[in-house]
Structure formats: C-alpha cells, structure tokens
Amino acid sequence: MAGLDLKRLDVIARLNEDPLWVNKDLYRLMYREDLYLAAYARLKSKPGNMTPGVDGSTLDGFSRETIRKIADAMRNESFRFSPARRVEIPKANGKTRPLGIASPTEKVVQEAIRMVLEAIYDSPEGPTFLESSHGFRPGRSCHTALKEIKKVWTGTRWFVEGDISSFFDNINHEVLIQLLRRRIDDERFLNLIRKALKAGVLNGLRLEATRIGSPQGSVLSPTLANVYLHELDRKMDEIITRETKGKGPTPNPDYMRLAQRLYVGRKTGKMPAGEASDLIKKMRSLPSYLPDDPGFIRVRYVRYADDGAPRTQREVLM
C-alpha cells in the first residue's frame, strides 16, 4: 500500500507541521487508485463497515474495477454521493441516536477524503488540533481525557461540564467550508466535501435534504466535527491564557499558625502529646492553602466525545 498517494500524504503531513500552511491541488489525489486501495484496507476490518448501504451492497463486493470507475468519475467531476440510509440506534438512556449508513463505494471515497484531511489537521509531525482535543482522533478517547484529568487536574474545586446537544445535526455547512478554506485552497476538493454534506438522508421511503448537519455514522463526519470544534478549543485556550493568575496558592494563615506551634512544641520538647494530637486534628480540618485566593487561578479544559456526541469539561482551580 506504499503507493504514490500515500507518499504524497506523508509530504502533506510534513508541510502541515506549519499551522499556517495552505494546501493546493488536493483534488488530483482523488484520481489515484492507490488512495482508494488504502482507504478500503482501513475500512474492511472495522466493525459496522459491512452494514449494507441504500443499494443493499457491502464492502465484500468492492473491486479494482469499482476503484477505476471512482477515479474516472473524479476526473470528469461527475461523482455524486447518494443519500445515506438512516437507522436509529438505541442509547443507554432509552432514547435513540440516528446514524446515516452510506453505500460501500461512498464509504471508501469518504475514507480517502478523511485520510487527506487527517494529513492536514492531525499530522503526527505536528497536529493542528490542540492537546485538549480527545474526540474522534487516533489514539485518543474518553479514557485519554480522564487520564489527563487525573494526572494534571490536581486540587480541582469546580468542574463545569458542557454537553453539545444535537451537534452533528446542526453543523452549518458554509461555516464549515469557510473553516476548511483557511487551510485548503482547492475549490474542487472543497466542493467534493460539500457534495458529501448535501447528499441527503433516506428515512424509510422519504428523502430528506441535508441543508445543515453531517450524519452520524459517516466516515467523514468525525474529522469534519473536529475541524468545526477546533474553533471552540482555540477560544478556550484564549480564556485559559487570560484567566490564569499567580505562580502558586497563598498559604492559609490559620493553618500556618497551627503548624508553627506544632513545630516549636516538638522542637523544644515542651508540648504534651495530647496537645500535639489536638493541633494535628485542627490542622487536618483546615485547608493548607486559601481556597478562594483571587491571586491564584488555574483554568483547564478538555473536549471529548461520548456516545457519538462531543462534550466539553472545564475546570477552575482557585
């Protein structure tokens, strides 16, 4: 699978270590058969990717001839995405979550596009996405978000959790395209993404237009979601920089007085054991640092995805 296209993706990944790099001439990658072979190889063993699309076919029927037809359609720009088949998946809370199931051919095309976007935005050479982002990224999950909280968020006093309701259903297509345009100067490639977004959904026998949103279950949707939510991550980064104050918390004067008495008493040997025990109990009932010190503020933020929906967690430590 180490064909020309994958080498080109490596080059793209290296170039995009520079967060200001603007990518041109990406659409020509969609002519290359090696890219679709690699995309197919990544999809075929993943759970759920053998689910039939609208036409009833699965990835089992994917062939080299199919790849040639895709590449030809890309060259003359006649490739079109068909509506995704909507299914309702039960959630733990008793509700359901809608998934859009694309045809196998379109899953492979979506994966090829996703691979290009991943090279741009999530390159191991230097990702655009921030360290606070744990949703829909290779090697990241709810568990890595929790590990970060456990390791870094020591002394936390307040947690603020935000759940972005119906996020995928409300993605503004034009806002998303404008965000992509900051890093992609190739209107044919952007138009291909626009076609995927506007393909519609088949709900039973009813065709529904998709003027906004990106269907959950789409191979491409998670990466597009991260591009969209990267702006939230950047804004939170600004807030953290603005609100963080002080080098360390101020010691609690009441606690320090008790600690000094205990220290002197033990050093001189004149403090009875009972008195020392009482001082220790009092010290344990007090915080060693001022809990509401306005001169020491720490704000931290992490974003993750749970049950297919992005979530945010913000912590303020004073």
ABEGO torsion letter per residue (X at the ends): XBBAAAAAAAAAAAAAABAABBBBGAAAAAABAAAAAAAAAAAAABBGAABBBAAGBBAAABBAAAAAAAAAAAAAGABBBBBBBBBBBBBAAGBBBBBBBBBAAAAAAAAAAAAAAAAAAABAAGBABBAABABGBBGBBAAAAAAAAAAAABGBABBBBBBBBGAAAABBAAAAAAAAAAABBBAAAAAAAAAAAAAEBBBEABBBBBABEBBBGBAAAAAAAAAAAAAAAAAAAAAAAAABBEABBBBBAAAAAAAAAAAAAAAAGABBAAAAAAAAAAAAABBABBAABAABBBBBBBBBBBGGBBBBBBBBBX
